[in-house]
């Protein structure tokens, strides 16, 4: 491209850096001007996981990946081969480092309140409180994790534990995931779906019990702690705030309500937006996915809200009775209606029937 392209980011988080990386990849470096305005340019200590196909645009930012995952429920656990897919981990720091290596970014400190009228587009990761569709269900995915080092080999470094429900379920849907980096080092994280964030001790009681009873480790050191909160809501924020002023990331409605996954959706959204600009000179957002996926999310959110005790069994059944690649495509909204009928046929139907009736 010969023209100068100016991208102005309101907010300088993970989403902004993903869009900058994709812009450089699609539009090229010549004439690309990128500014990021935020109150702080500190990098959060944050883990970001993606399941599915490899994301070539940000693959160089991956810090670890696994081809096998494990699920746990009741007295059972199963191992799953992801086939052509991967379970991949990034961090906020690794994505920012990749952006800094590829893109000349001008960073400005201040209140990211309004777009830059001189830029070709202002990409906004700040929630402006404007709804296209208001929420009917609003929950939180919240977590606290420890990066631990054990005195002896306790982990299979080739297998990540994606969801293990063999923990106390008394205060909401709770599972532990484990990302092993070596035989004696892993991130062990307690994740909860509920209406309110827990006190630190509630997570840590479960972490200590899981490390002792499931992992079987008694001698370990906690090297780092990670915490986070992700919205789980069917709210659909307004993306277009004005001419060439577009919401991105969670503020753009790109967080999957029932999983909290955002990274892959940001990559695909950015690729569509930059290719649209390359072809037409206009930044346009992709069409919404088929409405049935929003309905599926609403059903599960209602079950999480009203019958949390049913959720571990539903998710265990989902993965234990279906090919894992099909499930990951389904969770990424890439399946056909025929696939989805087969998936739902495999699940316990009563909780979903009650969720259909409820509002």
Phi, psi and omega per residue, in radians:
X1 nan 2.500 -3.114
X2 -1.727 -0.402 -3.060
X3 -1.358 2.710 3.041
X4 -1.409 2.370 -3.141
X5 -2.148 2.137 -3.104
X6 -1.937 2.058 3.086
X7 -1.907 2.171 3.122
X8 -1.992 2.119 -3.103
X9 -1.803 2.217 3.021
X10 -1.675 1.811 -2.964
X11 1.732 2.403 -3.049
X12 -2.191 0.830 3.126
X13 -1.588 -2.794 -3.098
X14 -1.057 -0.799 -3.092
X15 -1.014 -0.806 -3.127
X16 -1.004 -0.738 -3.109
X17 -1.241 -0.572 3.056
X18 -1.113 -0.804 -3.134
X19 -1.124 -0.635 3.099
X20 -1.137 -0.732 3.115
X21 -1.086 -0.797 -3.126
X22 -1.165 -0.670 3.100
X23 -1.039 -0.779 3.101
X24 -1.086 -0.679 -3.111
X25 -1.205 -0.738 -3.063
X26 -1.485 -0.757 -3.023
X27 -1.626 -0.318 -3.094
X28 1.481 2.920 -3.050
X29 -1.433 -0.404 -3.029
X30 -1.225 2.150 3.096
X31 1.342 0.117 -3.136
X32 -1.552 2.070 3.124
X33 -2.027 2.143 -3.068
X34 -2.168 2.188 3.012
X35 -2.142 2.541 3.087
X36 -2.254 2.147 -3.139
X37 -1.918 2.189 3.126
X38 -2.695 2.805 3.107
X39 -1.219 -0.501 3.112
X40 -2.569 2.556 3.088
X41 -1.918 0.388 3.025
X42 -1.156 2.564 -3.133
X43 -1.725 2.115 3.131
X44 -1.223 2.640 3.056
X45 -1.497 1.580 -2.933
X46 -2.402 2.295 3.084
X47 -1.643 2.417 3.139
X48 -2.281 2.116 -3.128
X49 -1.962 2.562 -3.134
X50 -2.343 2.296 2.999
X51 -1.915 2.675 3.091
X52 2.096 -2.619 -3.126
X53 -1.287 2.699 3.140
X54 -1.113 2.427 3.122
X55 -1.710 1.683 -2.980
X56 -1.085 -0.542 -3.082
X57 -1.090 -0.591 -3.088
X58 -2.110 0.253 -3.064
X59 -1.008 -0.558 -3.132
X60 -1.181 -0.245 3.135
X61 -1.593 -0.063 -3.124
X62 -1.129 2.385 3.114
X63 -1.810 -0.308 3.095
X64 -2.916 2.714 3.028
X65 -2.676 2.725 -3.083
X66 -2.372 2.493 3.097
X67 -1.741 -0.159 3.133
X68 -2.260 2.479 3.102
X69 -2.305 2.852 -3.129
X70 -2.227 2.535 3.042
X71 -2.144 2.614 3.107
X72 -2.392 2.480 3.137
X73 -2.818 2.393 3.117
X74 1.047 -2.162 3.098
X75 -1.776 0.201 -2.989
X76 -2.092 2.722 2.903
X77 -2.495 2.616 3.117
X78 -2.291 2.575 3.034
X79 -1.797 2.453 -3.083
X80 -2.214 2.264 3.046
X81 -1.562 2.141 -3.064
X82 -1.354 -0.036 3.081
X83 1.101 -2.103 -3.117
X84 -1.403 -0.081 -3.088
X85 -1.749 3.025 3.103
X86 -2.426 2.724 2.938
X87 -1.873 1.977 -2.894
X88 -2.120 2.455 3.122
X89 -1.966 2.343 2.988
X90 -2.119 3.005 2.944
X91 -2.297 2.811 3.055
X92 -1.007 -0.662 -3.132
X93 -1.205 -0.684 -3.106
X94 -1.214 -0.637 3.112
X95 -1.223 -0.698 3.096
X96 -1.143 -0.693 3.136
X97 -1.091 -0.692 3.104
X98 -1.130 -0.735 3.102
X99 -1.073 -0.771 -3.139
X100 -1.122 -0.561 3.136
X101 -1.293 -0.435 -3.024
X102 -1.892 -0.428 -2.983
X103 -2.202 2.403 3.044
X104 -1.463 1.785 -3.034
X105 -1.860 2.232 3.018
X106 -1.639 2.072 -3.087
X107 -1.798 2.248 3.141
X108 -2.136 2.506 -3.133
X109 -1.864 2.268 3.130
X110 2.902 -3.022 -3.122
X111 -1.464 2.016 -3.092
X112 -1.460 1.246 -2.989
X113 -1.731 -0.441 -3.012
X114 -2.520 2.693 3.141
X115 -1.239 2.883 3.058
X116 -1.674 1.944 -3.077
X117 -1.151 -0.286 -3.131
X118 -1.541 -0.193 3.127
X119 -1.452 2.697 3.041
X120 -1.134 -0.588 3.106
X121 -2.721 2.526 2.984
X122 -1.907 2.098 -3.105
X123 -1.838 2.082 -2.839
X124 -1.993 2.032 3.069
X125 -1.808 0.290 3.072
X126 -1.736 2.299 -3.122
X127 -1.281 2.069 -3.107
X128 -1.613 0.014 3.094
X129 1.259 0.357 -3.135
X130 -1.855 2.184 -3.056
X131 -1.840 2.352 2.885
X132 -1.416 -0.751 3.028
X133 -2.369 2.109 -3.134
X134 -1.227 2.823 -3.096
X135 -1.279 2.461 2.918
X136 -1.824 -0.372 3.059
X137 -2.378 2.301 3.098
X138 -2.340 1.981 3.098
X139 -2.238 -3.098 3.114
X140 -2.285 2.503 2.841
X141 -1.792 2.038 -3.090
X142 -2.289 2.648 -2.995
X143 -2.672 2.758 3.028
X144 -2.518 2.252 -3.077
X145 -2.346 2.719 3.080
X146 -2.064 2.331 2.904
X147 -1.570 2.011 -3.027
X148 -2.032 2.684 3.016
X149 -2.182 2.159 -3.109
X150 -1.678 2.764 -3.104
X151 -1.338 -0.349 3.103
X152 -2.333 2.942 3.141
X153 -1.166 2.104 -3.103
X154 -2.219 -0.205 -2.987
X155 -2.113 2.608 2.913
X156 -1.609 1.881 -3.014
X157 -1.175 -0.178 -3.138
X158 -1.642 -0.057 -3.038
X159 -2.241 2.125 3.042
X160 -1.669 2.453 3.023
X161 -1.572 1.992 -3.030
X162 -1.470 -0.797 3.091
X163 -2.577 2.120 3.048
X164 -2.206 1.931 -3.066
X165 -1.569 0.182 -3.112
X166 -1.418 0.938 3.097
X167 -2.414 2.911 -3.141
X168 -0.989 2.193 -3.118
X169 -1.870 0.356 -2.958
X170 -1.335 -0.302 -3.052
X171 -2.115 0.444 -3.099
X172 2.296 2.994 3.095
X173 -1.195 2.140 -3.031
X174 -2.344 2.354 3.022
X175 -2.541 2.848 3.079
X176 -2.011 2.403 2.939
X177 -2.087 2.652 -3.052
X178 -2.278 2.138 3.080
X179 -1.958 1.785 -3.085
X180 -1.498 2.371 3.107
X181 -1.882 -0.341 3.099
X182 -2.783 3.053 -3.121
X183 -1.165 -0.303 -3.138
X184 -2.185 0.341 -3.117
X185 -2.543 2.335 -3.128
X186 -2.817 2.730 2.910
X187 -1.601 2.126 3.118
X188 -2.015 2.022 -2.962
X189 -2.203 2.341 3.075
X190 -1.695 2.080 -3.090
X191 -2.046 2.448 -3.053
X192 -2.320 2.439 2.940
X193 -1.883 2.000 3.138
X194 -2.876 -3.127 -3.085
X195 -1.452 -0.364 -3.049
X196 -2.429 2.620 3.104
X197 -1.249 2.548 3.139
X198 -1.511 2.872 2.872
X199 -1.243 2.679 -3.091
X200 -0.963 -0.665 -3.069
X201 -1.140 -0.534 -3.133
X202 -1.116 -0.720 3.070
X203 -1.181 -0.762 -2.981
X204 -1.228 -0.532 3.034
X205 -1.042 -0.763 -3.134
X206 -1.248 -0.667 3.093
X207 -1.074 -0.812 3.141
X208 -1.084 -0.732 -3.136
X209 -1.152 -0.724 -3.116
X210 -1.154 -0.778 -3.137
X211 -1.080 -0.677 -3.124
X212 -1.335 -0.806 -2.953
X213 -1.572 -0.619 -3.079
X214 -1.712 -0.874 3.103
X215 -1.285 -0.630 3.125
X216 1.489 0.410 -3.119
X217 -1.768 2.339 3.082
X218 -2.027 -0.378 -3.112
X219 -2.038 1.797 -3.116
X220 -2.674 2.799 3.081
X221 -2.058 2.420 3.034
X222 -1.551 1.973 -3.063
X223 -1.598 -0.443 -3.139
X224 -2.794 2.714 3.101
X225 -2.135 2.412 3.105
X226 -2.178 2.372 3.078
X227 -2.299 2.756 3.111
X228 -3.010 2.840 3.116
X229 -2.425 2.289 3.110
X230 -2.240 2.325 3.122
X231 -1.205 2.484 2.991
X232 -2.140 1.664 -3.013
X233 -2.623 2.627 3.050
X234 -1.560 0.136 3.033
X235 -1.008 2.426 3.057
X236 -2.065 1.814 -3.110
X237 -1.215 2.699 3.031
X238 -1.214 2.228 -3.128
X239 -1.579 -0.643 -3.045
X240 -1.713 1.891 -3.077
X241 -1.688 -0.207 -3.100
X242 2.988 -3.102 -3.137
X243 -1.093 2.124 3.128
X244 1.005 0.657 3.089
X245 -2.317 1.812 -2.922
X246 -2.188 2.309 3.058
X247 -1.312 2.487 3.112
X248 -2.310 2.982 3.100
X249 1.078 -2.612 3.133
X250 -1.041 -0.657 3.127
X251 -1.152 -0.338 3.080
X252 -1.694 0.138 3.126
X253 1.384 0.407 -3.049
X254 -1.668 0.025 3.057
X255 -1.479 2.169 3.104
X256 -1.136 2.123 -2.996
X257 -1.025 -0.613 -3.010
X258 -1.693 -0.132 3.109
X259 -2.128 -0.424 -3.073
X260 1.429 -0.001 -3.092
X261 -1.349 2.343 -3.047
X262 -2.283 -0.557 -2.949
X263 -1.022 -0.926 -3.091
X264 -1.092 -0.644 3.129
X265 -1.171 -0.628 3.062
X266 -1.129 -0.751 3.134
X267 -1.037 -0.852 -3.121
X268 -1.137 -0.695 3.120
X269 -1.107 -0.773 3.130
X270 -1.114 -0.707 3.132
X271 -1.097 -0.743 3.101
X272 -1.097 -0.791 -3.072
X273 -1.115 -0.762 -3.107
X274 -1.265 -0.644 3.085
X275 -1.165 -0.649 3.085
X276 -1.062 -0.778 3.135
X277 -1.148 -0.685 -3.140
X278 -1.091 -0.660 -3.111
X279 -1.406 -0.691 -2.915
X280 -2.080 -0.249 -3.050
X281 1.413 0.166 -3.128
X282 -2.221 2.330 3.047
X283 -1.462 1.988 3.127
X284 -2.158 2.623 -3.141
X285 -1.607 2.637 -3.138
X286 -1.220 2.789 3.069
X287 -1.137 2.718 3.106
X288 -1.163 2.627 3.046
X289 -1.125 2.869 3.127
X290 -0.910 2.456 -3.024
X291 -1.082 -0.347 -3.123
X292 -1.108 -0.512 3.139
X293 -1.192 -0.627 3.063
X294 -1.116 -0.682 3.122
X295 -1.151 -0.736 3.075
X296 -0.997 -0.791 3.138
X297 -1.067 -0.738 -3.136
X298 -1.075 -0.726 3.139
X299 -1.060 -0.844 -3.112
X300 -1.173 -0.656 3.096
X301 -1.072 -0.678 3.100
X302 -1.135 -0.691 3.113
X303 -1.147 -0.739 3.101
X304 -1.048 -0.709 -3.122
X305 -1.232 -0.790 -2.943
X306 -1.755 -0.487 -3.107
X307 -2.396 1.052 -3.054
X308 -1.030 -0.471 3.141
X309 -1.132 -0.350 3.141
X310 -1.439 -0.354 -2.949
X311 -1.170 -0.792 3.117
X312 -0.970 -0.741 3.139
X313 -1.146 -0.681 3.133
X314 -1.107 -0.832 -3.091
X315 -1.215 -0.657 3.065
X316 -1.069 -0.791 3.136
X317 -1.123 -0.697 3.136
X318 -0.948 -0.816 -3.076
X319 -1.475 -0.537 -3.061
X320 -1.414 -0.353 -3.084
X321 -1.898 0.017 -3.068
X322 -2.344 2.648 3.051
X323 -1.031 2.291 -3.010
X324 -1.087 -0.638 3.139
X325 -1.106 -0.664 3.114
X326 -1.136 -0.716 3.141
X327 -1.130 -0.732 3.140
X328 -1.165 -0.623 3.050
X329 -1.154 -0.675 3.112
X330 -1.096 -0.801 3.137
X331 -1.165 -0.367 3.089
X332 -1.695 0.169 3.067
X333 1.083 0.704 -3.124
X334 -2.077 0.295 -3.115
X335 -1.755 2.907 3.054
X336 -1.570 2.883 3.105
X337 -1.065 -0.631 3.102
X338 -1.091 -0.775 3.083
X339 -1.014 -0.753 -3.044
X340 -1.203 -0.627 3.076
X341 -1.082 -0.759 3.119
X342 -1.117 -0.678 3.125
X343 -1.122 -0.864 -3.103
X344 -1.165 -0.526 3.097
X345 -1.100 -0.473 -3.106
X346 -1.437 -0.169 -3.009
X347 -1.692 2.758 3.002
X348 -1.094 2.169 -2.936
X349 -1.524 -0.437 -3.031
X350 -1.069 -0.782 3.115
X351 -1.047 -0.621 -3.136
X352 -1.254 -0.658 3.085
X353 -1.089 -0.752 3.108
X354 -1.130 -0.637 3.128
X355 -1.200 -0.570 3.084
X356 -1.134 -0.687 -3.119
X357 -1.234 -0.667 -3.103
X358 -1.317 2.764 2.991
X359 -2.289 nan nan
